[in-house]
């Protein structure tokens, strides 16, 4: 993707009723998009990076679909990246059936994580190091 944010188009919500009255224009957006636009415009962030962290212990539900569309949708809209990070807290018990179903459903919704497939279990050693550090530091 280009990395250049796509700006939200104004939506005309009311025609002027008299020649002295201007048309009312409203930007069709939401609070998440507003935060993204502000952060990109201010330079606070140069890129939008999100993650979709399903637990591979069952099938997706409507809440997952919403999260997928938000995370992948905004990065698609603004030229960012989304990581598919399986939250496999107990990898020995995860079933391949659920992993495959989740990946298939994300693609069915029209999104692709490309090379950004990760697993929480990839970071267990690092998480442990952080925990020990926090305990020692009080």
C-alpha positions as CSV (number, residue, x, y, z in Angstrom):
1,X,0.0,0.0,0.0
2,X,1.0,3.6,-0.6
3,X,1.1,4.6,3.1
4,X,-0.8,7.8,2.2
5,X,-4.0,8.1,4.2
6,X,-7.2,8.3,2.4
7,X,-9.2,11.2,3.6
8,X,-12.8,10.9,4.5
9,X,-15.2,12.5,2.0
10,X,-17.8,15.0,3.3
11,X,-21.4,14.0,3.0
12,X,-24.0,16.6,2.1
13,X,-26.8,16.1,4.6
14,X,-29.1,19.1,3.8
15,X,-29.7,21.2,0.7
16,X,-30.0,24.9,1.4
17,X,-33.6,26.0,1.8
18,X,-32.9,29.6,0.7
19,X,-30.4,31.3,-1.5
20,X,-28.8,32.9,1.7
21,X,-28.4,29.6,3.5
22,X,-25.3,27.3,2.8
23,X,-25.6,23.6,2.5
24,X,-24.9,21.6,5.6
25,X,-21.8,19.4,5.2
26,X,-21.0,16.7,7.7
27,X,-17.9,14.4,7.7
28,X,-19.1,10.8,7.9
29,X,-16.7,9.3,10.4
30,X,-16.3,7.8,13.9
31,X,-14.2,8.4,16.9
32,X,-11.5,5.8,16.0
33,X,-11.1,7.3,12.5
34,X,-10.9,10.8,14.1
35,X,-8.1,9.7,16.4
36,X,-6.2,8.1,13.5
37,X,-6.6,11.2,11.3
38,X,-5.4,13.4,14.2
39,X,-2.4,11.2,14.9
40,X,-1.4,11.0,11.3
41,X,-1.9,14.7,10.6
42,X,0.0,15.8,13.7
43,X,2.9,13.4,13.0
44,X,2.4,11.5,16.3
45,X,2.4,8.4,14.2
46,X,3.6,7.9,10.6
47,X,1.7,4.6,10.1
48,X,-1.2,2.7,11.5
49,X,-0.3,-0.8,12.9
50,X,-3.0,-3.0,14.4
51,X,-3.4,-6.7,15.4
52,X,-6.2,-9.2,15.3
53,X,-5.6,-11.6,18.3
54,X,-8.0,-14.5,18.1
55,X,-7.8,-17.4,20.5
56,X,-7.6,-20.5,18.3
57,X,-9.9,-22.5,20.6
58,X,-13.2,-22.1,18.7
59,X,-14.9,-20.6,15.8
60,X,-15.3,-16.8,15.3
61,X,-18.5,-15.0,16.2
62,X,-20.0,-11.6,15.2
63,X,-17.7,-9.7,17.7
64,X,-14.7,-11.2,16.0
65,X,-16.0,-10.1,12.6
66,X,-16.4,-6.5,13.9
67,X,-12.8,-6.6,15.3
68,X,-11.5,-8.0,12.0
69,X,-13.2,-5.2,10.0
70,X,-12.0,-2.5,12.3
71,X,-8.4,-3.6,12.6
72,X,-7.9,-4.7,8.9
73,X,-10.2,-2.1,7.6
74,X,-8.5,1.0,9.1
75,X,-5.1,-0.2,8.1
76,X,-6.3,-0.9,4.6
77,X,-7.9,2.6,4.5
78,X,-4.8,4.4,5.8
79,X,-2.1,2.3,4.2
80,X,-1.0,0.5,7.4
81,X,-0.4,-3.0,8.5
82,X,-2.4,-5.6,10.6
83,X,-0.8,-8.5,12.3
84,X,-2.7,-11.8,12.7
85,X,-1.4,-12.8,16.1
86,X,-3.0,-16.0,17.4
87,X,-3.3,-15.8,21.2
88,X,-2.3,-19.4,21.7
89,X,-1.7,-19.4,25.4
90,X,-1.7,-23.2,25.5
91,X,-0.4,-24.3,22.0
92,X,-0.5,-28.0,22.8
93,X,-4.2,-27.8,23.2
94,X,-5.1,-25.7,20.2
95,X,-6.8,-27.6,17.4
96,X,-5.7,-27.0,13.8
97,X,-9.4,-27.0,12.7
98,X,-10.0,-23.7,14.6
99,X,-6.8,-22.1,13.3
100,X,-7.7,-23.0,9.7
101,X,-11.3,-21.8,10.2
102,X,-10.2,-18.4,11.6
103,X,-7.7,-17.8,8.7
104,X,-10.4,-18.8,6.2
105,X,-13.0,-16.5,7.7
106,X,-10.6,-13.5,7.8
107,X,-9.9,-14.0,4.1
108,X,-13.6,-14.5,3.4
109,X,-14.2,-11.1,4.9
110,X,-11.8,-9.7,2.3
111,X,-8.6,-9.2,4.3
112,X,-5.1,-10.6,4.3
113,X,-2.3,-10.4,6.9
114,X,0.3,-11.3,4.3
115,X,3.6,-12.3,6.0
116,X,2.4,-10.9,9.4
117,X,1.2,-14.1,11.0
118,X,2.5,-14.5,14.6
119,X,1.6,-16.4,17.8
120,X,1.7,-15.3,21.4
121,X,3.6,-18.5,22.2
122,X,6.4,-17.1,20.0
123,X,7.0,-14.6,22.8
124,X,6.6,-16.7,26.0
125,X,10.3,-16.4,26.9
126,X,10.2,-12.6,26.5
127,X,6.9,-12.3,28.5
128,X,8.6,-14.3,31.2
129,X,11.6,-12.0,31.2
130,X,9.3,-9.0,31.5
131,X,7.4,-10.6,34.4
132,X,10.6,-11.3,36.3
133,X,11.8,-7.8,35.7
134,X,8.5,-6.3,37.0
135,X,8.6,-8.5,40.1
136,X,12.2,-7.6,40.9
137,X,11.6,-3.9,40.3
138,X,8.5,-4.0,42.6
